Amino acid sequence: MKKIPQFLRDIAGKEEFTYFFHEETGEVWISGHNKGIRFDLLVRPIKKRYVKVVYETPDERKSALFLSEKDALNRLKKIFSSEETLETV
């Protein structure tokens, strides 16, 4: 999982989100406000193949398991797109 941490680091720097990367597990945490809504995001690699994404707002928590990093990255790009509609996991 190489592209997702870099993508999230870039987004966090641009949008001034709080970013944390855990070296041993490869987990990435981000917190901040996306389109005016407070959120927490956790991205966790599972068995070097799957990627678990948890997107949490004050009202709901959504999690998804992706079969590849590419699929997870595409969903993260939708979440942080500049469109007005809020697309979540």
C-alpha positions as CSV (number, residue, x, y, z in Angstrom):
1,M,0.0,0.0,0.0
2,K,2.1,2.9,-1.3
3,K,-0.2,5.2,-3.3
4,I,-2.9,5.7,-0.6
5,P,-0.6,7.1,2.1
6,Q,0.9,9.5,-0.4
7,F,-2.5,10.6,-1.7
8,L,-3.9,11.1,1.8
9,R,-0.7,13.0,2.9
10,D,-1.2,15.4,-0.1
11,I,-4.9,15.9,0.7
12,A,-4.1,16.5,4.4
13,G,-1.5,19.1,3.6
14,K,-3.7,20.9,1.1
15,E,-6.8,20.9,3.3
16,E,-5.0,21.2,6.7
17,F,-6.4,17.9,8.0
18,T,-4.6,16.1,10.9
19,Y,-2.6,13.2,9.4
20,F,-1.0,10.3,11.1
21,F,0.8,7.3,9.6
22,H,1.7,4.3,11.7
23,E,4.9,2.8,10.3
24,E,4.6,-0.7,11.7
25,T,1.0,-1.5,10.6
26,G,0.8,0.8,7.6
27,E,-2.4,2.4,9.0
28,V,-3.3,6.0,8.1
29,W,-5.6,8.2,10.2
30,I,-7.0,11.6,9.1
31,S,-9.3,14.0,10.9
32,G,-10.7,17.3,9.9
33,H,-13.7,18.9,8.2
34,N,-14.7,17.8,4.7
35,K,-17.4,20.0,3.1
36,G,-18.3,21.4,6.5
37,I,-18.7,18.0,8.2
38,R,-16.4,16.8,10.9
39,F,-14.9,13.4,9.9
40,D,-12.4,10.7,11.0
41,L,-10.9,8.4,8.4
42,L,-8.9,5.2,9.0
43,V,-7.3,3.2,6.2
44,R,-5.8,-0.1,7.2
45,P,-4.1,-2.7,5.0
46,I,-5.2,-6.3,5.7
47,K,-2.9,-9.2,4.8
48,K,-1.0,-7.1,2.2
49,R,-3.8,-7.4,-0.3
50,Y,-7.0,-6.0,1.1
51,V,-7.7,-2.4,2.3
52,K,-10.2,-1.5,5.0
53,V,-11.6,2.0,5.0
54,V,-13.6,3.4,7.9
55,Y,-15.2,6.9,7.4
56,E,-16.9,8.3,10.4
57,T,-18.9,11.5,10.9
58,P,-20.8,12.6,14.0
59,D,-24.0,11.0,12.6
60,E,-22.8,7.8,11.1
61,R,-19.9,5.3,10.6
62,K,-19.3,3.5,7.4
63,S,-16.7,0.9,6.7
64,A,-15.8,-1.0,3.5
65,L,-13.3,-3.7,2.6
66,F,-11.7,-3.3,-0.8
67,L,-10.0,-6.1,-2.8
68,S,-7.2,-3.9,-4.1
69,E,-5.5,-0.7,-3.3
70,K,-6.6,0.7,-6.7
71,D,-10.3,0.3,-5.7
72,A,-9.8,1.9,-2.3
73,L,-7.9,4.8,-3.9
74,N,-10.7,5.4,-6.3
75,R,-13.2,5.6,-3.5
76,L,-11.0,7.9,-1.4
77,K,-10.7,10.2,-4.5
78,K,-14.5,10.3,-4.6
79,I,-14.7,11.2,-0.9
80,F,-12.3,14.1,-1.2
81,S,-13.5,15.3,-4.6
82,S,-14.5,19.0,-4.9
83,E,-18.1,18.1,-6.0
84,E,-20.9,19.4,-3.8
85,T,-22.5,16.0,-3.2
86,L,-20.9,14.2,-0.2
87,E,-19.9,10.7,-1.4
88,T,-18.9,8.4,1.5
89,V,-17.8,4.9,1.8
